[in-house]
């Protein structure tokens, strides 16, 4: 959003210039300037919301940040069936996708892994595995679990 603000400002200024040069009444010019000032104001409000309440946005940044410390000790992060783009972006490509069918085989080869499960996804698959299931973090759409064989 931030990189687009200068371009939007230039487009608004170019669009408004012919209107402001016309012989409009004081009230019409005031209304036009007020309407044009709503765009930067809305951008500022959205920016503040994203800073103060990051869980309201559809982003995996907070979940990835919670998983980073665990990933430093060699654990891998997997999303079951679907990985959002923001998870791939914030993990720098380290977050991987695993299907529910592949999960059982993965547990046999790894000692400990991190699994991000959609809140819409049923946990029967995870609970059926012979592992310790520890909930580490939760955001708007996903829950982060640690699956440990030891």
Number of C-alpha atoms within 10 A of each C-alpha: 7 8 7 8 13 10 10 13 15 11 11 14 13 11 12 15 10 9 13 16 9 9 9 11 10 9 9 13 17 13 12 14 13 11 10 16 13 11 15 13 11 11 14 13 12 12 13 12 14 13 10 9 9 16 18 12 13 12 18 24 19 16 23 24 13 15 24 15 11 16 18 9 8 10 17 19 26 22 22 19 17 14 18 13 12 15 21 17 14 17 20 10 11 15 23 18 19 17 12 13 11 12 18 15 10 13 17 13 8 13 13 21 19 23 27 28 22 20 13 8 11 10 11 8 12 18 11 9 15 13 17 15 16 12 14 15 16 18 19 15 17 18 17 23 22 22 21 16 15 7
